Amino acid sequence: MAEAPAQDPASRQERLGRANAAYEKFVKPNLVPDDTGKLIALDLDSGDYEIGTDELQTTHRLRARCPAATAWMFRVGSPYVHRIASGGAE
C-alpha cells in the first residue's frame, strides 16, 4: 500500500489561507440563517461552491460542475467540519 506524500507545512498554511479568503469572499455574503450547520464544498481556484448536509454528496455536486476542483470543506457557523469529543463514558 502506497503512503500519501507528506505535506509541506508552508504549503498547507498557504492553502488554508486561500480557503479562508475564498470562503469570506464567495460564500459568507450569500449565507442565510438556515445554512447554519450545513456543509460547504468550496473550490479554492474558482470560488465555486456547493451547500449540503452530506459531505460526500456535496463534494460530488461541486466536482460535477468543476471536475478539477481543489475542494475545501467548511461547516457554516463552526470552525470544525467534524468534532471528535473525548471524555468519560455516558
PyMOL Python script that loads the backbone (N, CA, C, O; Angstrom):
from pymol import cmd

cmd.read_pdbstr("""\
ATOM      1  N   MET A   1       0.849  -1.177   0.000  1.00  0.00           N
ATOM      2  CA  MET A   1       0.000   0.000   0.000  1.00  0.00           C
ATOM      3  C   MET A   1       0.895   1.240   0.000  1.00  0.00           C
ATOM      4  O   MET A   1       1.791   1.363   0.835  1.00  0.00           O
ATOM      5  N   ALA A   2       0.655   2.140  -0.919  1.00  0.00           N
ATOM      6  CA  ALA A   2       1.474   3.347  -1.035  1.00  0.00           C
ATOM      7  C   ALA A   2       1.076   4.364   0.027  1.00  0.00           C
ATOM      8  O   ALA A   2      -0.103   4.530   0.337  1.00  0.00           O
ATOM      9  N   GLU A   3       2.058   5.027   0.568  1.00  0.00           N
ATOM     10  CA  GLU A   3       1.797   6.075   1.557  1.00  0.00           C
ATOM     11  C   GLU A   3       1.537   7.396   0.853  1.00  0.00           C
ATOM     12  O   GLU A   3       2.108   7.678  -0.201  1.00  0.00           O
ATOM     13  N   ALA A   4       0.667   8.200   1.451  1.00  0.00           N
ATOM     14  CA  ALA A   4       0.404   9.534   0.912  1.00  0.00           C
ATOM     15  C   ALA A   4       1.645  10.393   1.133  1.00  0.00           C
ATOM     16  O   ALA A   4       2.291  10.288   2.176  1.00  0.00           O
ATOM     17  N   PRO A   5       1.982  11.237   0.168  1.00  0.00           N
ATOM     18  CA  PRO A   5       3.150  12.099   0.355  1.00  0.00           C
ATOM     19  C   PRO A   5       2.935  13.075   1.498  1.00  0.00           C
ATOM     20  O   PRO A   5       1.826  13.565   1.711  1.00  0.00           O
ATOM     21  N   ALA A   6       3.994  13.349   2.224  1.00  0.00           N
ATOM     22  CA  ALA A   6       3.918  14.310   3.328  1.00  0.00           C
ATOM     23  C   ALA A   6       3.640  15.703   2.773  1.00  0.00           C
ATOM     24  O   ALA A   6       4.166  16.079   1.726  1.00  0.00           O
ATOM     25  N   GLN A   7       2.818  16.454   3.474  1.00  0.00           N
ATOM     26  CA  GLN A   7       2.505  17.813   3.039  1.00  0.00           C
ATOM     27  C   GLN A   7       3.486  18.788   3.667  1.00  0.00           C
ATOM     28  O   GLN A   7       3.808  18.701   4.852  1.00  0.00           O
ATOM     29  N   ASP A   8       3.942  19.699   2.859  1.00  0.00           N
ATOM     30  CA  ASP A   8       4.797  20.771   3.351  1.00  0.00           C
ATOM     31  C   ASP A   8       3.927  21.694   4.212  1.00  0.00           C
ATOM     32  O   ASP A   8       2.903  22.185   3.738  1.00  0.00           O
ATOM     33  N   PRO A   9       4.322  21.939   5.477  1.00  0.00           N
ATOM     34  CA  PRO A   9       3.505  22.798   6.351  1.00  0.00           C
ATOM     35  C   PRO A   9       3.248  24.182   5.770  1.00  0.00           C
ATOM     36  O   PRO A   9       2.166  24.736   5.960  1.00  0.00           O
ATOM     37  N   ALA A  10       4.222  24.750   5.065  1.00  0.00           N
ATOM     38  CA  ALA A  10       4.029  26.078   4.461  1.00  0.00           C
ATOM     39  C   ALA A  10       2.964  26.002   3.370  1.00  0.00           C
ATOM     40  O   ALA A  10       2.130  26.900   3.246  1.00  0.00           O
ATOM     41  N   SER A  11       2.993  24.935   2.584  1.00  0.00           N
ATOM     42  CA  SER A  11       2.015  24.750   1.521  1.00  0.00           C
ATOM     43  C   SER A  11       0.617  24.572   2.113  1.00  0.00           C
ATOM     44  O   SER A  11      -0.359  25.114   1.593  1.00  0.00           O
ATOM     45  N   ARG A  12       0.530  23.820   3.189  1.00  0.00           N
ATOM     46  CA  ARG A  12      -0.757  23.608   3.850  1.00  0.00           C
ATOM     47  C   ARG A  12      -1.295  24.920   4.420  1.00  0.00           C
ATOM     48  O   ARG A  12      -2.488  25.202   4.304  1.00  0.00           O
ATOM     49  N   GLN A  13      -0.437  25.712   5.026  1.00  0.00           N
ATOM     50  CA  GLN A  13      -0.853  27.015   5.569  1.00  0.00           C
ATOM     51  C   GLN A  13      -1.297  27.952   4.450  1.00  0.00           C
ATOM     52  O   GLN A  13      -2.246  28.718   4.619  1.00  0.00           O
ATOM     53  N   GLU A  14      -0.619  27.893   3.317  1.00  0.00           N
ATOM     54  CA  GLU A  14      -0.986  28.739   2.172  1.00  0.00           C
ATOM     55  C   GLU A  14      -2.376  28.355   1.678  1.00  0.00           C
ATOM     56  O   GLU A  14      -3.197  29.230   1.405  1.00  0.00           O
ATOM     57  N   ARG A  15      -2.650  27.040   1.558  1.00  0.00           N
ATOM     58  CA  ARG A  15      -3.969  26.586   1.110  1.00  0.00           C
ATOM     59  C   ARG A  15      -5.048  26.954   2.128  1.00  0.00           C
ATOM     60  O   ARG A  15      -6.157  27.328   1.746  1.00  0.00           O
ATOM     61  N   LEU A  16      -4.736  26.852   3.407  1.00  0.00           N
ATOM     62  CA  LEU A  16      -5.690  27.242   4.441  1.00  0.00           C
ATOM     63  C   LEU A  16      -6.024  28.726   4.331  1.00  0.00           C
ATOM     64  O   LEU A  16      -7.186  29.113   4.455  1.00  0.00           O
ATOM     65  N   GLY A  17      -5.010  29.556   4.100  1.00  0.00           N
ATOM     66  CA  GLY A  17      -5.248  30.991   3.920  1.00  0.00           C
ATOM     67  C   GLY A  17      -6.107  31.277   2.704  1.00  0.00           C
ATOM     68  O   GLY A  17      -7.010  32.112   2.757  1.00  0.00           O
ATOM     69  N   ARG A  18      -5.826  30.581   1.603  1.00  0.00           N
ATOM     70  CA  ARG A  18      -6.634  30.737   0.385  1.00  0.00           C
ATOM     71  C   ARG A  18      -8.067  30.297   0.624  1.00  0.00           C
ATOM     72  O   ARG A  18      -9.008  30.949   0.171  1.00  0.00           O
ATOM     73  N   ALA A  19      -8.231  29.188   1.336  1.00  0.00           N
ATOM     74  CA  ALA A  19      -9.576  28.666   1.603  1.00  0.00           C
ATOM     75  C   ALA A  19     -10.383  29.653   2.441  1.00  0.00           C
ATOM     76  O   ALA A  19     -11.539  29.939   2.128  1.00  0.00           O
ATOM     77  N   ASN A  20      -9.783  30.164   3.491  1.00  0.00           N
ATOM     78  CA  ASN A  20     -10.489  31.124   4.348  1.00  0.00           C
ATOM     79  C   ASN A  20     -10.836  32.404   3.595  1.00  0.00           C
ATOM     80  O   ASN A  20     -11.926  32.949   3.770  1.00  0.00           O
ATOM     81  N   ALA A  21      -9.924  32.884   2.762  1.00  0.00           N
ATOM     82  CA  ALA A  21     -10.189  34.093   1.973  1.00  0.00           C
ATOM     83  C   ALA A  21     -11.321  33.855   0.976  1.00  0.00           C
ATOM     84  O   ALA A  21     -12.187  34.713   0.802  1.00  0.00           O
ATOM     85  N   ALA A  22     -11.318  32.691   0.320  1.00  0.00           N
ATOM     86  CA  ALA A  22     -12.370  32.374  -0.651  1.00  0.00           C
ATOM     87  C   ALA A  22     -13.726  32.233   0.045  1.00  0.00           C
ATOM     88  O   ALA A  22     -14.746  32.669  -0.490  1.00  0.00           O
ATOM     89  N   TYR A  23     -13.740  31.631   1.226  1.00  0.00           N
ATOM     90  CA  TYR A  23     -14.986  31.495   1.995  1.00  0.00           C
ATOM     91  C   TYR A  23     -15.551  32.878   2.325  1.00  0.00           C
ATOM     92  O   TYR A  23     -16.740  33.132   2.138  1.00  0.00           O
ATOM     93  N   GLU A  24     -14.696  33.757   2.811  1.00  0.00           N
ATOM     94  CA  GLU A  24     -15.139  35.108   3.175  1.00  0.00           C
ATOM     95  C   GLU A  24     -15.645  35.881   1.957  1.00  0.00           C
ATOM     96  O   GLU A  24     -16.619  36.628   2.055  1.00  0.00           O
ATOM     97  N   LYS A  25     -14.989  35.704   0.819  1.00  0.00           N
ATOM     98  CA  LYS A  25     -15.333  36.472  -0.383  1.00  0.00           C
ATOM     99  C   LYS A  25     -16.540  35.910  -1.137  1.00  0.00           C
ATOM    100  O   LYS A  25     -17.431  36.663  -1.528  1.00  0.00           O
ATOM    101  N   PHE A  26     -16.571  34.581  -1.343  1.00  0.00           N
ATOM    102  CA  PHE A  26     -17.578  33.988  -2.221  1.00  0.00           C
ATOM    103  C   PHE A  26     -18.773  33.375  -1.498  1.00  0.00           C
ATOM    104  O   PHE A  26     -19.888  33.392  -2.018  1.00  0.00           O
ATOM    105  N   VAL A  27     -18.548  32.838  -0.311  1.00  0.00           N
ATOM    106  CA  VAL A  27     -19.601  32.082   0.362  1.00  0.00           C
ATOM    107  C   VAL A  27     -20.336  32.910   1.405  1.00  0.00           C
ATOM    108  O   VAL A  27     -21.558  33.045   1.349  1.00  0.00           O
ATOM    109  N   LYS A  28     -19.605  33.455   2.340  1.00  0.00           N
ATOM    110  CA  LYS A  28     -20.208  34.118   3.501  1.00  0.00           C
ATOM    111  C   LYS A  28     -21.255  35.181   3.131  1.00  0.00           C
ATOM    112  O   LYS A  28     -22.293  35.249   3.789  1.00  0.00           O
ATOM    113  N   PRO A  29     -21.022  36.015   2.101  1.00  0.00           N
ATOM    114  CA  PRO A  29     -22.040  37.035   1.767  1.00  0.00           C
ATOM    115  C   PRO A  29     -23.373  36.438   1.305  1.00  0.00           C
ATOM    116  O   PRO A  29     -24.392  37.128   1.322  1.00  0.00           O
ATOM    117  N   ASN A  30     -23.380  35.180   0.897  1.00  0.00           N
ATOM    118  CA  ASN A  30     -24.593  34.553   0.366  1.00  0.00           C
ATOM    119  C   ASN A  30     -25.296  33.632   1.355  1.00  0.00           C
ATOM    120  O   ASN A  30     -26.325  33.045   1.020  1.00  0.00           O
ATOM    121  N   LEU A  31     -24.766  33.494   2.556  1.00  0.00           N
ATOM    122  CA  LEU A  31     -25.358  32.591   3.536  1.00  0.00           C
ATOM    123  C   LEU A  31     -26.589  33.208   4.186  1.00  0.00           C
ATOM    124  O   LEU A  31     -26.685  34.424   4.352  1.00  0.00           O
ATOM    125  N   VAL A  32     -27.518  32.347   4.544  1.00  0.00           N
ATOM    126  CA  VAL A  32     -28.729  32.749   5.277  1.00  0.00           C
ATOM    127  C   VAL A  32     -28.754  31.965   6.591  1.00  0.00           C
ATOM    128  O   VAL A  32     -28.063  30.953   6.709  1.00  0.00           O
ATOM    129  N   PRO A  33     -29.536  32.412   7.578  1.00  0.00           N
ATOM    130  CA  PRO A  33     -29.557  31.716   8.871  1.00  0.00           C
ATOM    131  C   PRO A  33     -29.840  30.210   8.783  1.00  0.00           C
ATOM    132  O   PRO A  33     -29.304  29.435   9.575  1.00  0.00           O
ATOM    133  N   ASP A  34     -30.670  29.794   7.834  1.00  0.00           N
ATOM    134  CA  ASP A  34     -30.971  28.364   7.686  1.00  0.00           C
ATOM    135  C   ASP A  34     -29.763  27.535   7.247  1.00  0.00           C
ATOM    136  O   ASP A  34     -29.803  26.306   7.321  1.00  0.00           O
ATOM    137  N   ASP A  35     -28.696  28.184   6.795  1.00  0.00           N
ATOM    138  CA  ASP A  35     -27.495  27.464   6.361  1.00  0.00           C
ATOM    139  C   ASP A  35     -26.611  27.028   7.534  1.00  0.00           C
ATOM    140  O   ASP A  35     -25.697  26.225   7.350  1.00  0.00           O
ATOM    141  N   THR A  36     -26.873  27.549   8.733  1.00  0.00           N
ATOM    142  CA  THR A  36     -26.058  27.205   9.898  1.00  0.00           C
ATOM    143  C   THR A  36     -26.045  25.687  10.096  1.00  0.00           C
ATOM    144  O   THR A  36     -27.091  25.039  10.124  1.00  0.00           O
ATOM    145  N   GLY A  37     -24.838  25.141  10.231  1.00  0.00           N
ATOM    146  CA  GLY A  37     -24.659  23.701  10.414  1.00  0.00           C
ATOM    147  C   GLY A  37     -24.492  22.926   9.130  1.00  0.00           C
ATOM    148  O   GLY A  37     -24.084  21.765   9.161  1.00  0.00           O
ATOM    149  N   LYS A  38     -24.799  23.544   7.988  1.00  0.00           N
ATOM    150  CA  LYS A  38     -24.640  22.854   6.706  1.00  0.00           C
ATOM    151  C   LYS A  38     -23.172  22.848   6.289  1.00  0.00           C
ATOM    152  O   LYS A  38     -22.353  23.602   6.814  1.00  0.00           O
ATOM    153  N   LEU A  39     -22.866  21.984   5.337  1.00  0.00           N
ATOM    154  CA  LEU A  39     -21.512  21.848   4.816  1.00  0.00           C
ATOM    155  C   LEU A  39     -21.347  22.657   3.544  1.00  0.00           C
ATOM    156  O   LEU A  39     -22.280  22.796   2.753  1.00  0.00           O
ATOM    157  N   ILE A  40     -20.152  23.186   3.360  1.00  0.00           N
ATOM    158  CA  ILE A  40     -19.785  23.914   2.149  1.00  0.00           C
ATOM    159  C   ILE A  40     -18.600  23.200   1.528  1.00  0.00           C
ATOM    160  O   ILE A  40     -17.569  23.030   2.179  1.00  0.00           O
ATOM    161  N   ALA A  41     -18.732  22.779   0.276  1.00  0.00           N
ATOM    162  CA  ALA A  41     -17.597  22.279  -0.500  1.00  0.00           C
ATOM    163  C   ALA A  41     -17.200  23.425  -1.422  1.00  0.00           C
ATOM    164  O   ALA A  41     -17.993  23.847  -2.265  1.00  0.00           O
ATOM    165  N   LEU A  42     -15.989  23.926  -1.269  1.00  0.00           N
ATOM    166  CA  LEU A  42     -15.526  25.141  -1.955  1.00  0.00           C
ATOM    167  C   LEU A  42     -14.318  24.844  -2.814  1.00  0.00           C
ATOM    168  O   LEU A  42     -13.360  24.228  -2.347  1.00  0.00           O
ATOM    169  N   ASP A  43     -14.351  25.277  -4.075  1.00  0.00           N
ATOM    170  CA  ASP A  43     -13.198  25.155  -4.962  1.00  0.00           C
ATOM    171  C   ASP A  43     -12.294  26.357  -4.736  1.00  0.00           C
ATOM    172  O   ASP A  43     -12.694  27.498  -4.969  1.00  0.00           O
ATOM    173  N   LEU A  44     -11.069  26.093  -4.280  1.00  0.00           N
ATOM    174  CA  LEU A  44     -10.141  27.187  -3.962  1.00  0.00           C
ATOM    175  C   LEU A  44      -9.774  28.035  -5.161  1.00  0.00           C
ATOM    176  O   LEU A  44      -9.484  29.222  -5.012  1.00  0.00           O
ATOM    177  N   ASP A  45      -9.780  27.448  -6.347  1.00  0.00           N
ATOM    178  CA  ASP A  45      -9.331  28.187  -7.531  1.00  0.00           C
ATOM    179  C   ASP A  45     -10.414  29.079  -8.130  1.00  0.00           C
ATOM    180  O   ASP A  45     -10.137  30.217  -8.508  1.00  0.00           O
ATOM    181  N   SER A  46     -11.647  28.575  -8.219  1.00  0.00           N
ATOM    182  CA  SER A  46     -12.702  29.338  -8.890  1.00  0.00           C
ATOM    183  C   SER A  46     -13.626  30.079  -7.925  1.00  0.00           C
ATOM    184  O   SER A  46     -14.270  31.055  -8.311  1.00  0.00           O
ATOM    185  N   GLY A  47     -13.696  29.620  -6.672  1.00  0.00           N
ATOM    186  CA  GLY A  47     -14.656  30.199  -5.729  1.00  0.00           C
ATOM    187  C   GLY A  47     -16.024  29.557  -5.828  1.00  0.00           C
ATOM    188  O   GLY A  47     -16.923  29.904  -5.063  1.00  0.00           O
ATOM    189  N   ASP A  48     -16.203  28.612  -6.771  1.00  0.00           N
ATOM    190  CA  ASP A  48     -17.473  27.894  -6.866  1.00  0.00           C
ATOM    191  C   ASP A  48     -17.660  27.054  -5.614  1.00  0.00           C
ATOM    192  O   ASP A  48     -16.687  26.593  -5.016  1.00  0.00           O
ATOM    193  N   TYR A  49     -18.910  26.857  -5.219  1.00  0.00           N
ATOM    194  CA  TYR A  49     -19.164  26.075  -4.021  1.00  0.00           C
ATOM    195  C   TYR A  49     -20.533  25.420  -4.092  1.00  0.00           C
ATOM    196  O   TYR A  49     -21.389  25.798  -4.892  1.00  0.00           O
ATOM    197  N   GLU A  50     -20.711  24.434  -3.238  1.00  0.00           N
ATOM    198  CA  GLU A  50     -21.987  23.756  -3.053  1.00  0.00           C
ATOM    199  C   GLU A  50     -22.286  23.731  -1.560  1.00  0.00           C
ATOM    200  O   GLU A  50     -21.374  23.654  -0.737  1.00  0.00           O
ATOM    201  N   ILE A  51     -23.568  23.797  -1.217  1.00  0.00           N
ATOM    202  CA  ILE A  51     -24.025  23.715   0.160  1.00  0.00           C
ATOM    203  C   ILE A  51     -24.862  22.446   0.291  1.00  0.00           C
ATOM    204  O   ILE A  51     -25.683  22.144  -0.575  1.00  0.00           O
ATOM    205  N   GLY A  52     -24.650  21.705   1.375  1.00  0.00           N
ATOM    206  CA  GLY A  52     -25.445  20.498   1.594  1.00  0.00           C
ATOM    207  C   GLY A  52     -25.322  19.993   3.010  1.00  0.00           C
ATOM    208  O   GLY A  52     -24.676  20.613   3.855  1.00  0.00           O
ATOM    209  N   THR A  53     -25.950  18.859   3.260  1.00  0.00           N
ATOM    210  CA  THR A  53     -25.914  18.252   4.584  1.00  0.00           C
ATOM    211  C   THR A  53     -25.074  16.984   4.613  1.00  0.00           C
ATOM    212  O   THR A  53     -24.786  16.463   5.691  1.00  0.00           O
ATOM    213  N   ASP A  54     -24.679  16.483   3.460  1.00  0.00           N
ATOM    214  CA  ASP A  54     -23.877  15.275   3.362  1.00  0.00           C
ATOM    215  C   ASP A  54     -22.549  15.627   2.680  1.00  0.00           C
ATOM    216  O   ASP A  54     -22.533  16.150   1.566  1.00  0.00           O
ATOM    217  N   GLU A  55     -21.442  15.332   3.361  1.00  0.00           N
ATOM    218  CA  GLU A  55     -20.122  15.720   2.869  1.00  0.00           C
ATOM    219  C   GLU A  55     -19.826  15.139   1.484  1.00  0.00           C
ATOM    220  O   GLU A  55     -19.378  15.860   0.592  1.00  0.00           O
ATOM    221  N   LEU A  56     -20.071  13.865   1.307  1.00  0.00           N
ATOM    222  CA  LEU A  56     -19.743  13.216   0.040  1.00  0.00           C
ATOM    223  C   LEU A  56     -20.618  13.736  -1.095  1.00  0.00           C
ATOM    224  O   LEU A  56     -20.108  14.053  -2.170  1.00  0.00           O
ATOM    225  N   GLN A  57     -21.921  13.827  -0.872  1.00  0.00           N
ATOM    226  CA  GLN A  57     -22.824  14.310  -1.919  1.00  0.00           C
ATOM    227  C   GLN A  57     -22.529  15.759  -2.284  1.00  0.00           C
ATOM    228  O   GLN A  57     -22.580  16.128  -3.457  1.00  0.00           O
ATOM    229  N   THR A  58     -22.224  16.577  -1.291  1.00  0.00           N
ATOM    230  CA  THR A  58     -21.932  17.987  -1.543  1.00  0.00           C
ATOM    231  C   THR A  58     -20.658  18.116  -2.374  1.00  0.00           C
ATOM    232  O   THR A  58     -20.601  18.922  -3.304  1.00  0.00           O
ATOM    233  N   THR A  59     -19.642  17.331  -2.044  1.00  0.00           N
ATOM    234  CA  THR A  59     -18.395  17.349  -2.813  1.00  0.00           C
ATOM    235  C   THR A  59     -18.617  16.823  -4.226  1.00  0.00           C
ATOM    236  O   THR A  59     -18.054  17.362  -5.179  1.00  0.00           O
ATOM    237  N   HIS A  60     -19.427  15.784  -4.375  1.00  0.00           N
ATOM    238  CA  HIS A  60     -19.709  15.241  -5.710  1.00  0.00           C
ATOM    239  C   HIS A  60     -20.416  16.270  -6.590  1.00  0.00           C
ATOM    240  O   HIS A  60     -20.122  16.382  -7.780  1.00  0.00           O
ATOM    241  N   ARG A  61     -21.351  17.020  -6.000  1.00  0.00           N
ATOM    242  CA  ARG A  61     -22.036  18.063  -6.785  1.00  0.00           C
ATOM    243  C   ARG A  61     -21.048  19.128  -7.250  1.00  0.00           C
ATOM    244  O   ARG A  61     -21.129  19.598  -8.385  1.00  0.00           O
ATOM    245  N   LEU A  62     -20.112  19.513  -6.373  1.00  0.00           N
ATOM    246  CA  LEU A  62     -19.104  20.502  -6.762  1.00  0.00           C
ATOM    247  C   LEU A  62     -18.241  19.944  -7.890  1.00  0.00           C
ATOM    248  O   LEU A  62     -17.991  20.638  -8.875  1.00  0.00           O
ATOM    249  N   ARG A  63     -17.784  18.696  -7.758  1.00  0.00           N
ATOM    250  CA  ARG A  63     -16.908  18.106  -8.773  1.00  0.00           C
ATOM    251  C   ARG A  63     -17.637  17.847 -10.091  1.00  0.00           C
ATOM    252  O   ARG A  63     -17.002  17.777 -11.144  1.00  0.00           O
ATOM    253  N   ALA A  64     -18.951  17.706 -10.045  1.00  0.00           N
ATOM    254  CA  ALA A  64     -19.720  17.554 -11.288  1.00  0.00           C
ATOM    255  C   ALA A  64     -19.644  18.845 -12.104  1.00  0.00           C
ATOM    256  O   ALA A  64     -19.612  18.806 -13.334  1.00  0.00           O
ATOM    257  N   ARG A  65     -19.616  19.983 -11.419  1.00  0.00           N
ATOM    258  CA  ARG A  65     -19.508  21.283 -12.103  1.00  0.00           C
ATOM    259  C   ARG A  65     -18.074  21.681 -12.351  1.00  0.00           C
ATOM    260  O   ARG A  65     -17.773  22.327 -13.355  1.00  0.00           O
ATOM    261  N   CYS A  66     -17.176  21.304 -11.446  1.00  0.00           N
ATOM    262  CA  CYS A  66     -15.762  21.694 -11.510  1.00  0.00           C
ATOM    263  C   CYS A  66     -14.899  20.435 -11.308  1.00  0.00           C
ATOM    264  O   CYS A  66     -14.405  20.198 -10.205  1.00  0.00           O
ATOM    265  N   PRO A  67     -14.719  19.637 -12.357  1.00  0.00           N
ATOM    266  CA  PRO A  67     -14.017  18.359 -12.198  1.00  0.00           C
ATOM    267  C   PRO A  67     -12.604  18.476 -11.620  1.00  0.00           C
ATOM    268  O   PRO A  67     -12.143  17.560 -10.939  1.00  0.00           O
ATOM    269  N   ALA A  68     -11.927  19.563 -11.874  1.00  0.00           N
ATOM    270  CA  ALA A  68     -10.557  19.730 -11.379  1.00  0.00           C
ATOM    271  C   ALA A  68     -10.511  20.539 -10.087  1.00  0.00           C
ATOM    272  O   ALA A  68      -9.467  21.088  -9.736  1.00  0.00           O
ATOM    273  N   ALA A  69     -11.637  20.615  -9.377  1.00  0.00           N
ATOM    274  CA  ALA A  69     -11.718  21.449  -8.176  1.00  0.00           C
ATOM    275  C   ALA A  69     -10.702  21.032  -7.120  1.00  0.00           C
ATOM    276  O   ALA A  69     -10.493  19.847  -6.863  1.00  0.00           O
ATOM    277  N   THR A  70     -10.080  22.036  -6.519  1.00  0.00           N
ATOM    278  CA  THR A  70      -9.292  21.837  -5.306  1.00  0.00           C
ATOM    279  C   THR A  70     -10.277  22.112  -4.175  1.00  0.00           C
ATOM    280  O   THR A  70     -10.426  23.250  -3.730  1.00  0.00           O
ATOM    281  N   ALA A  71     -10.945  21.059  -3.717  1.00  0.00           N
ATOM    282  CA  ALA A  71     -12.064  21.213  -2.788  1.00  0.00           C
ATOM    283  C   ALA A  71     -11.588  21.381  -1.352  1.00  0.00           C
ATOM    284  O   ALA A  71     -10.644  20.729  -0.906  1.00  0.00           O
ATOM    285  N   TRP A  72     -12.261  22.263  -0.652  1.00  0.00           N
ATOM    286  CA  TRP A  72     -12.017  22.508   0.765  1.00  0.00           C
ATOM    287  C   TRP A  72     -13.381  22.496   1.432  1.00  0.00           C
ATOM    288  O   TRP A  72     -14.328  23.074   0.900  1.00  0.00           O
ATOM    289  N   MET A  73     -13.502  21.849   2.586  1.00  0.00           N
ATOM    290  CA  MET A  73     -14.787  21.690   3.253  1.00  0.00           C
ATOM    291  C   MET A  73     -14.885  22.595   4.479  1.00  0.00           C
ATOM    292  O   MET A  73     -13.941  22.714   5.260  1.00  0.00           O
ATOM    293  N   PHE A  74     -16.037  23.222   4.627  1.00  0.00           N
ATOM    294  CA  PHE A  74     -16.361  24.060   5.787  1.00  0.00           C
ATOM    295  C   PHE A  74     -17.700  23.622   6.348  1.00  0.00           C
ATOM    296  O   PHE A  74     -18.501  23.015   5.638  1.00  0.00           O
ATOM    297  N   ARG A  75     -17.953  23.924   7.621  1.00  0.00           N
ATOM    298  CA  ARG A  75     -19.287  23.799   8.209  1.00  0.00           C
ATOM    299  C   ARG A  75     -19.698  25.201   8.628  1.00  0.00           C
ATOM    300  O   ARG A  75     -18.988  25.861   9.387  1.00  0.00           O
ATOM    301  N   VAL A  76     -20.850  25.656   8.132  1.00  0.00           N
ATOM    302  CA  VAL A  76     -21.330  27.009   8.412  1.00  0.00           C
ATOM    303  C   VAL A  76     -21.562  27.175   9.915  1.00  0.00           C
ATOM    304  O   VAL A  76     -22.269  26.388  10.545  1.00  0.00           O
ATOM    305  N   GLY A  77     -20.951  28.213  10.463  1.00  0.00           N
ATOM    306  CA  GLY A  77     -21.132  28.542  11.869  1.00  0.00           C
ATOM    307  C   GLY A  77     -20.236  27.786  12.827  1.00  0.00           C
ATOM    308  O   GLY A  77     -20.401  27.892  14.042  1.00  0.00           O
ATOM    309  N   SER A  78     -19.287  27.022  12.301  1.00  0.00           N
ATOM    310  CA  SER A  78     -18.397  26.239  13.152  1.00  0.00           C
ATOM    311  C   SER A  78     -16.976  26.295  12.606  1.00  0.00           C
ATOM    312  O   SER A  78     -16.783  26.328  11.390  1.00  0.00           O
ATOM    313  N   PRO A  79     -15.984  26.307  13.484  1.00  0.00           N
ATOM    314  CA  PRO A  79     -14.607  26.251  12.990  1.00  0.00           C
ATOM    315  C   PRO A  79     -14.202  24.834  12.587  1.00  0.00           C
ATOM    316  O   PRO A  79     -13.102  24.633  12.073  1.00  0.00           O
ATOM    317  N   TYR A  80     -15.078  23.844  12.815  1.00  0.00           N
ATOM    318  CA  TYR A  80     -14.759  22.448  12.532  1.00  0.00           C
ATOM    319  C   TYR A  80     -15.779  21.845  11.579  1.00  0.00           C
ATOM    320  O   TYR A  80     -16.971  22.140  11.664  1.00  0.00           O
ATOM    321  N   VAL A  81     -15.306  21.002  10.673  1.00  0.00           N
ATOM    322  CA  VAL A  81     -16.229  20.210   9.862  1.00  0.00           C
ATOM    323  C   VAL A  81     -16.702  19.032  10.701  1.00  0.00           C
ATOM    324  O   VAL A  81     -17.890  18.708  10.718  1.00  0.00           O
ATOM    325  N   HIS A  82     -15.756  18.389  11.403  1.00  0.00           N
ATOM    326  CA  HIS A  82     -16.055  17.266  12.292  1.00  0.00           C
ATOM    327  C   HIS A  82     -15.476  17.586  13.654  1.00  0.00           C
ATOM    328  O   HIS A  82     -14.459  18.272  13.760  1.00  0.00           O
ATOM    329  N   ARG A  83     -16.112  17.099  14.677  1.00  0.00           N
ATOM    330  CA  ARG A  83     -15.580  17.276  16.023  1.00  0.00           C
ATOM    331  C   ARG A  83     -15.610  15.932  16.714  1.00  0.00           C
ATOM    332  O   ARG A  83     -16.645  15.269  16.767  1.00  0.00           O
ATOM    333  N   ILE A  84     -14.484  15.543  17.234  1.00  0.00           N
ATOM    334  CA  ILE A  84     -14.386  14.293  17.960  1.00  0.00           C
ATOM    335  C   ILE A  84     -14.272  14.645  19.439  1.00  0.00           C
ATOM    336  O   ILE A  84     -13.278  15.222  19.879  1.00  0.00           O
ATOM    337  N   ALA A  85     -15.285  14.296  20.182  1.00  0.00           N
ATOM    338  CA  ALA A  85     -15.304  14.606  21.611  1.00  0.00           C
ATOM    339  C   ALA A  85     -14.560  13.530  22.384  1.00  0.00           C
ATOM    340  O   ALA A  85     -14.572  12.354  22.020  1.00  0.00           O
ATOM    341  N   SER A  86     -13.924  13.954  23.438  1.00  0.00           N
ATOM    342  CA  SER A  86     -13.295  12.996  24.333  1.00  0.00           C
ATOM    343  C   SER A  86     -13.818  13.243  25.725  1.00  0.00           C
ATOM    344  O   SER A  86     -14.307  14.328  26.039  1.00  0.00           O
ATOM    345  N   GLY A  87     -13.714  12.259  26.528  1.00  0.00           N
ATOM    346  CA  GLY A  87     -14.201  12.413  27.892  1.00  0.00           C
ATOM    347  C   GLY A  87     -14.733  11.109  28.403  1.00  0.00           C
ATOM    348  O   GLY A  87     -14.527  10.057  27.797  1.00  0.00           O
ATOM    349  N   GLY A  88     -15.410  11.177  29.506  1.00  0.00           N
ATOM    350  CA  GLY A  88     -15.932   9.984  30.141  1.00  0.00           C
ATOM    351  C   GLY A  88     -17.085   9.372  29.381  1.00  0.00           C
ATOM    352  O   GLY A  88     -17.736  10.029  28.569  1.00  0.00           O
ATOM    353  N   ALA A  89     -17.323   8.119  29.653  1.00  0.00           N
ATOM    354  CA  ALA A  89     -18.451   7.408  29.029  1.00  0.00           C
ATOM    355  C   ALA A  89     -19.746   7.899  29.637  1.00  0.00           C
ATOM    356  O   ALA A  89     -19.792   8.300  30.800  1.00  0.00           O
ATOM    357  N   GLU A  90     -20.788   7.865  28.843  1.00  0.00           N
ATOM    358  CA  GLU A  90     -22.101   8.301  29.326  1.00  0.00           C
ATOM    359  C   GLU A  90     -22.857   7.147  29.905  1.00  0.00           C
ATOM    360  O   GLU A  90     -23.986   7.317  30.365  1.00  0.00           O
TER     361      GLU A  90
END
""", "prot")
cmd.dss("prot")
cmd.show_as("cartoon", "prot")
cmd.util.cbc("prot")
cmd.orient("prot")
